Amino acid sequence: MESTIVIINLFGAVALLLFGLAQVKDGVTRAFGTRLRTGLATGTQSGLRSFVSGFVATVALQSSSATALTVASFVERDLIRARMAQIVLLGANVGTAVTAWIVATGIEWLSPLLILVGLVVHRGGSTARKGGGTALIGIGLMLLSLHLLSMATEPMRESPALSAFIRLLDGAWPVALALTALLAVVSSSSLAVVVLVLSLASTGTLSTELIIVLILGANLGGAIPPVLATFSGPASARRITTGNLVVRAIGCLITLPLVAFAAELLETLPLNPAKLPVDAHLAFNIALALLAWPFSGLLSDLMKRLIPTAEDPDTGPKFLDAQALSTPVVALANATREVLRVGDLIERMLVRVENAFRHNDLAPLAEIEAMEKRVDNLQQEVKIYLSKLGREGLEGENLRRSLAVMDYAINLEHTGDIIEKGLGEQVRKKISGSLKFSEDGYQELKNLFDLTIENLRIAQTIFVTGDFNLALRLMEMKVDVRKAEKLSAERHLERLRDGRLESLQTSSLHLDILRDLKRINAHIVSVAHPILDDSGLLRESRLRQAEPGA
């Protein structure tokens, strides 16, 4: 009976730890999710920035798996290069190890205070405050779970059964490694398993060698859930998560024969024996990052060969169900989902052109033409679908929504034409002619590229939600784009008057790219017109001053 109570207490404490981790992840996502995602997407211009981005995101989210899945989705959308994504995950691995180290520093006494403060903050009105409060409560629960784990493992110190089991594992390292790997997969958290090993180590029954082996298993198992989550996803996403698993597996294979040597080394250092699991966890991930970083490019190439891109026969519409035409609300929802796919294609085209522009690489432009044909095809199918729906005699809100969907689809198709025939060709000329913009000119164009992509993402959200405040913000951004385009053109002419060679060589390209980005933004902003028009704020082509509280 006593052993049953110990096991219940142990697993209950682990469950509380996992719940606390989930609360931290959800809270941080609600409070800072957009900033974190933007930071991950934009903070990968160099290896060091990529590593730091992965580290910061994981410390914030308390989950390297969440970081891995986010990065994989960004690679799928061409927001991050595959090599940089692998480095991001190296930073994520170190981030989760640092989290475990901080959690184990003996600050469990802060648990009640954090829960109390988190509850007070959570009562705040804004989503960010509620998210921050949830995160604080989650951290408090994590620390509380450590205290409960310590209490749960206390009776195990004198347990003959535990001693026998530990001796069995100490003589079978592959079994010990597989055990903690399995626990990490089941719990979807290497951090939880590391903390469990930390609690068991506090009983004094684990040898240093066994601690290292158990930590290796936790690291290996922690890389498996993202692989499972992207198993049915596109090849680009699977390459990232599988590459991370390969790195950890190789690290474990290299370290396992050296466990005895590593144990001797750790024992000679002035480390707290009770905190040895988190020290070993941190040392392993730092060493792995240092060793794997130089080979991130080779790893990306290897994953590309091992996981080739499958042919996508389904280039046509996915959601235009003819049977739904008899129910206008459902049919309009189907058309909306299809047009969102068009918007996603446009985003990928824009990101590819920007990547080619930034890195002087023609490779991202290779599929632009094929993607533009898909945009044309989907837009045509949406128009046909909505024309059939119109025969049912739409009226009122359904008619307005049908016109808005059609208008946005047409504007996206025009945007695709500009990207393929305008921006893509201009960037191709820049690369093929080995032309170089002035530093100021390059930065101006890059900023306008980034602003355009961000506006497209806002437009996609507005298209689905019809959010008035976002529509107003996007309409105001049109003015910012116009000012940025005008200012860049004026500065470019100033550089021409100063006789700067780079500006002379790239003059027509600079002005053409500015013009096309401005045209694209004009098409993107059109999604806000119906919403502002219905609100009475749009008068012809000008935006009225909003009334207070509107």
Steps between C-alpha positions, in 0.01 A plus 500: 500500500783738587675437166175571316468836676859585411438422132177704498679795660787469254285493188271768641799729545617428143147572374502832683836583340362426154191708572718788618706475180182512292380807691828681440489417130137611462553816705813611316335423167201716590714783635793502260417240233502741207827659610664162555389373160613822334832481684552141388410582142716813475782416743667244278722715282817346644599190691546683831165679474330173410649328804397785731149507352454128570642538849278795595184348351551173687574666834182704453280211385661239729479257210760415237230295325285812456800687358580211265146485363486879456832504316394206283185687397711807414732291282194358325393857415856598394531747789818335631777325311548136591860545620401786731207294629735223613705757691180638656428152637851474643422819692165352602672192643732715708200712601311205647816388683544847652135493604555173686812642664315812619205298629737283704679788675293463815244776451198283579414741782395753235213276387219646718609857424507440124158335504357790704653768274396305192141484621493876564653579159262257329207707619621786281288592203739459206585173332870565555451543876287188524764308305777630724301403809443151363873464434587607856249252642655229280851576628370492857340159437825372349693601811231351722527172307874489579420521870241224464744285300757537776242393759380212282851359454593532868357157599686343206838555659470182706301300243660159423292475181633832372857404583461175307349682203780759501762224508328340202510823303858569603601177330296562185559850371313455167192396699535802730537731200196347329293532820545875541468551124162325515394713797597816311295391198195412710515826696607705194748673728868432555492761779250294701719189472814694597322633808387146586859377473602796716256387770621140484862616516422684823438159665868420451427170324614599149862477394648784296529271195133404520394863541680589177340208313153590624554862392611381154175306471296806597674704230447234237134451589435874510582528129247235396161677564568774240589229246172323573308828479639579152489140377216566256613855423696633203855385438650839591356481853595135550860572405538746787356282776672187369830686476471600866433137593804388297721754680387381843528133401856551376581689819370211710693243293822697543449561871382154608844331466655797680262497797761372747747770395228769514398382848858529626525849353175615664604356834824698495314827447366700796137411428214433738436123480126559554488718185717273286219400256430859391874574479548194277196601294636851443854380425376246245290755310769767499760251374255368240425852376869582465570178311193503275494870411777485234325206332151656483533559126606141435216378720247703299634357174489147642139542614408634156635182341347267758158672494440614141213728413204294390316591185181689580233380258231692685555850363132567454237619747449307823197661659264592215237237569225516234249334734528796738368746240147443627607642838648847434657542845694174465593570139634844589705346784643252247589781260661693785720202591604462135591868466707470818703236317555753222617752759742244645641439152546874451683521833733218398570675169578827677726329754686316223561820308618675816735209580645518149538878539674473838730207427575559129376149429296407192383169650198644689369642170489161327140418596350849476351442154340168600361653818351791305325255269349332805381840620337564161335158500363526854375854446319389185342205681382728782338738248318213330387361836366836618328563166314170543411601854366831369244315289332397824398864548729635770389803697587703805809397696563194282516716187738746665724217619503340156610828340769550769639149446502548122667840527774373733567199274537729198734732685714205610520381140616846390757491780630167369544651154699791645723265698572272204532754218624793706682433826628157401647622173656806662668292770615256233664788310671615818646157570588409140667835443688486834351838583521641851277760661646764727476404867229761558307399192517131586371565853212714369390227260541227759286691749228548239514127415456414869215748538324357194520144630373609841210688336407187305481298823279766655282498187457122528380543857260779403361291216398227746399703805376828353667674795430874482808613696733291286334634186550856624863423585562348155343800329727729697798282404425585138593858583823378665585299189435801277724717720774233511489465121513875446780551753707216353459642149607845620804362682590295194496812284721673758748215475491534121578871529790413730635274225499177706597218265269235648200729464590582139523131410175397670289810448227349281488181709463694824213711370328204332512291820362794700217543252408131499503470879273805518261342246497173695412683820216677322353161402551361850333795672187449288387231747428777752278705267167314549537507881581871518240581235228327705615700804468829311871582535592458136409784272608441143877440532563689824478392861289717726614584848352233727269625771618432858383158607412398143 
